[in-house]
Amino acid sequence: MACYSTEDSEIGDIRVDELESLVFVAGGRGGYRPDLLLAKMTNVEAEMLVCNCCNGITWEACITDELHKTGCRDCLKISGLNARPWEKGRKLVEGLACKCPLDMRGCAWTGHLRDLGGHWDECFKRRKECTLNCKQIIAQDCIAAHVQRYCPNRAVTCQYCGKIVQARIISNHEANVCMEIPTPCPKGCGYQVPKKSVSAHIQTECNCVGIPCVFREIGCDVSVNRGDMQEHLLEDCPQHLTQLMLEFKKMTGKYEEAMRRIEGLEREKTIMKKQMADRRGIYEKITSDESDDAMN
């Protein structure tokens, strides 16, 4: 297989991919670069196979009828010379031993110019576009590492919520989307809690939030930070005990009053039960007398 298509094309067609920029001289319009060869050509070979126009090894070797001048097909056409394909020269060129143009990247392939195109299709040092469509051009043997470690489009797992996202948006995900990321308490208590739990933390746990004293119901109207509540209870213990005693006396008085009312109601209940029993006896006697009169 030749390293480039042998089909006829218009003069000026541009071979612009990486192969052409590394293999051909003069931006894709000349012959093969001589430094691709493994061995220096003999004087005879150089005389026949080096293009006099571009000084490269003839690409699509042609020969002129008038001057028997040899050179690249496009070079001779650009020069205005009538040339015809030179089959012998083409075969000689394709049989030259060469190395991969990517030897500077570490490719150790060697072969003949006719096989260079086939090798290029499989060369692991050839640059290709990332398979995850990040638009980066990478040596083929580095694509796997790029995809696994460096590609901005690779899948990564959020260390906080476990959701899988692209690496290029993981920072935004953690900053603005993830609800499990540890977040400093906005009240400054020093704790970090999952973002979704900040509100509950402030309401039930944060030591920097002011809350009323647990003895509020018995008269202590002090509000202190949740973290200082224990100290407040210890410092104001005598006052709280006094308030408890006063409240106890109030409750005792209310209890005694309630008991007196209950006793009074019990007495009223007993009296009412007796009255009801008396009235029931009278009603039964009247009903019995009326029945006797009716029978007589």
C-alpha positions in Angstrom: 0.0 0.0 0.0 1.4 3.4 -1.0 1.6 6.0 1.8 -0.6 8.3 -0.2 -3.3 7.9 -2.8 -2.0 7.5 -6.4 -5.3 8.7 -7.9 -5.0 11.7 -10.2 -5.9 15.0 -8.6 -5.8 18.6 -9.6 -2.5 20.5 -8.9 -2.8 22.4 -5.7 -4.8 19.8 -3.8 -3.7 20.2 -0.2 -2.7 17.2 2.0 -3.2 18.8 5.4 -3.5 16.0 8.0 -0.7 15.1 10.4 0.7 12.5 8.0 1.3 15.0 5.2 2.9 17.6 7.5 5.3 15.0 8.8 6.0 13.0 5.6 6.0 15.5 2.8 8.1 18.6 2.1 6.7 22.0 1.1 3.3 21.8 2.8 2.0 18.8 1.0 3.0 19.8 -2.6 6.4 18.3 -2.7 8.0 14.8 -2.3 8.8 12.7 0.7 11.2 14.1 3.3 14.6 12.5 2.9 15.2 12.2 6.6 12.5 9.5 6.7 14.9 7.0 5.1 16.9 4.6 7.2 19.9 4.7 4.9 21.4 7.5 2.8 20.7 7.0 -0.9 23.5 6.4 -3.3 24.5 9.1 -5.8 22.7 7.1 -8.5 19.5 6.8 -6.5 19.6 10.4 -5.5 20.1 11.4 -9.1 17.0 9.5 -10.2 14.7 9.8 -7.2 15.3 13.2 -5.7 13.0 15.9 -7.2 14.9 18.8 -8.6 12.1 21.2 -7.8 11.4 20.5 -4.0 14.5 18.4 -3.2 12.3 15.8 -1.7 12.1 12.1 -2.7 9.7 12.0 -5.7 6.1 11.6 -5.0 4.1 9.9 -7.8 7.4 9.9 -9.8 7.1 11.3 -13.3 9.5 11.9 -16.1 9.5 14.5 -18.9 9.7 13.4 -22.5 11.9 16.3 -23.7 14.6 16.6 -21.0 14.2 13.2 -19.3 13.9 15.1 -16.1 12.4 13.3 -13.1 10.5 14.7 -10.3 7.2 14.8 -8.3 4.0 14.8 -10.4 2.8 18.1 -8.9 6.2 19.8 -9.0 6.6 19.1 -12.7 3.1 20.3 -13.5 3.6 23.5 -11.5 6.8 24.0 -13.4 4.8 23.8 -16.7 6.6 20.7 -17.9 4.8 17.9 -19.8 5.4 14.8 -17.8 4.2 11.2 -17.8 4.1 8.7 -14.9 7.4 6.9 -14.4 6.5 3.4 -13.1 10.0 2.3 -12.5 10.8 5.3 -10.4 7.6 4.9 -8.4 8.5 1.3 -7.5 12.0 2.3 -6.6 10.7 5.0 -4.2 8.1 2.7 -2.6 10.8 0.1 -2.0 13.0 2.5 0.0 13.4 1.6 3.7 12.0 4.2 6.0 11.0 4.8 9.6 7.8 6.1 11.1 7.7 9.9 11.0 6.7 9.8 14.6 9.9 8.2 15.7 10.6 11.3 17.7 7.5 10.4 19.8 8.8 6.9 20.4 7.4 4.9 17.5 9.9 2.2 16.6 8.3 1.0 13.3 10.5 0.6 10.2 9.5 -0.7 6.8 9.2 0.5 3.2 7.6 3.7 1.9 4.9 1.6 0.3 3.8 0.4 3.7 4.0 3.7 5.5 0.3 4.5 4.9 -0.8 1.2 6.3 1.3 1.6 9.4 0.0 5.2 9.9 -3.5 3.9 10.2 -2.4 1.8 13.2 0.4 3.9 14.7 -0.1 4.4 18.4 1.8 7.6 18.4 -0.6 9.2 16.0 -2.7 12.0 17.3 -6.4 11.5 17.3 -9.4 13.3 18.7 -10.4 12.3 22.2 -13.1 9.6 22.2 -15.2 11.6 24.7 -15.5 14.5 22.4 -13.5 17.0 24.4 -12.0 18.2 21.1 -8.4 17.6 22.3 -6.0 15.9 19.9 -3.9 13.3 21.7 -1.4 10.5 20.8 -3.4 7.3 20.3 -1.4 5.5 23.0 -2.2 8.2 25.5 -5.9 8.4 24.8 -6.8 5.7 27.4 -4.9 7.6 30.2 -6.4 10.9 29.0 -9.9 9.5 29.1 -9.4 7.9 32.6 -7.5 10.8 34.3 -7.5 14.0 32.5 -10.4 14.4 30.0 -12.8 17.1 31.2 -15.7 15.0 29.8 -14.7 11.9 31.8 -17.2 10.6 34.3 -16.4 11.2 38.0 -18.2 10.4 41.2 -19.1 13.2 43.6 -17.3 12.3 46.8 -20.2 13.7 48.9 -23.4 12.5 47.3 -22.1 9.7 45.0 -23.7 11.2 41.9 -21.8 10.6 38.6 -21.1 13.8 36.6 -18.6 15.0 34.1 -15.2 16.2 35.5 -15.6 19.6 33.9 -18.7 20.4 36.0 -17.8 18.6 39.2 -16.7 21.9 40.8 -20.0 23.6 40.0 -21.9 20.5 41.1 -20.2 20.5 44.5 -20.5 24.3 44.9 -24.1 24.8 43.7 -25.9 21.4 43.3 -24.7 18.8 45.8 -26.8 18.9 49.0 -24.5 16.5 50.8 -21.3 18.6 50.7 -20.1 19.7 54.2 -21.0 23.3 54.7 -19.8 25.6 57.6 -22.6 26.6 59.9 -23.6 30.2 58.9 -23.9 31.1 62.6 -20.2 30.4 63.2 -20.4 27.6 65.6 -17.5 25.8 63.9 -19.4 22.7 62.8 -19.8 21.6 59.2 -23.0 19.8 58.2 -24.4 18.6 54.9 -25.9 21.5 53.0 -29.4 20.0 53.2 -29.2 19.8 57.0 -28.1 23.4 57.7 -31.6 24.6 58.6 -32.3 21.6 60.9 -28.8 22.1 62.5 -29.6 25.8 63.3 -33.0 24.9 64.7 -32.0 22.0 66.9 -28.2 21.8 67.3 -26.3 25.0 66.7 -24.6 26.3 69.9 -24.6 29.9 68.6 -28.3 30.3 68.3 -30.1 32.1 71.1 -32.9 30.1 72.9 -35.0 30.9 75.9 -34.2 29.4 79.3 -35.8 26.0 80.0 -37.3 27.6 83.1 -39.2 30.2 81.1 -42.5 28.8 82.2 -41.8 29.6 85.8 -40.5 33.1 85.2 -36.9 33.1 83.9 -37.0 35.4 80.9 -33.3 35.0 80.0 -32.3 34.0 76.5 -28.8 32.5 75.9 -26.9 30.7 73.2 -27.6 27.0 73.1 -24.0 26.3 73.9 -24.1 28.5 77.0 -27.4 27.0 78.4 -25.6 24.6 80.8 -23.5 27.4 82.3 -26.6 29.6 82.7 -28.5 26.8 84.5 -25.5 26.3 86.9 -25.1 30.0 87.6 -28.7 30.8 88.1 -29.6 27.6 89.9 -30.6 29.4 93.2 -32.9 31.8 91.4 -34.4 28.9 89.4 -35.0 26.9 92.7 -36.6 30.0 94.2 -38.8 30.4 91.2 -39.6 26.7 91.4 -40.6 27.0 95.1 -42.9 29.9 94.3 -44.4 28.1 91.5 -44.8 25.0 93.6 -46.6 27.1 96.3 -48.9 28.5 93.6 -49.7 25.1 92.3 -50.2 23.7 95.9 -52.7 26.5 96.5 -54.5 25.8 93.3 -54.5 22.1 94.1 -56.0 22.7 97.6 -58.6 25.0 96.1 -59.5 22.4 93.5 -59.7 19.7 96.1 -62.1 21.8 98.2 -64.3 22.4 95.1 -64.2 18.7 94.4 -65.3 17.9 98.0 -68.1 20.4 97.7 -69.2 18.9 94.4 -69.2 15.4 96.0 -71.4 16.7 98.8 -73.8 18.3 96.3 -73.8 15.0 94.3 -74.7 13.0 97.4 -77.6 15.4 98.2 -78.8 15.3 94.6 -78.7 11.5 94.6 -80.8 11.4 97.8 -83.3 13.9 96.3 -83.5 11.8 93.2 -84.2 8.7 95.2 -86.9 10.4 97.2 -88.6 11.7 94.0 -88.4 8.2 92.4 -90.1 6.7 95.5 -92.9 9.3 95.4 -93.4 8.7 91.6 -93.6 5.0 92.1 -96.2 5.3 94.9 -98.3 7.7 92.8 -98.2 5.3 89.8 -99.1 2.3 92.0 -102.1 4.1 93.5 -103.4 5.1 90.1 -103.2 1.5 88.9 -105.3 0.3 91.9 -108.0 2.9 91.3 -108.3 1.9 87.7 -108.7 -1.7 88.6 -111.5 -0.9 91.2 
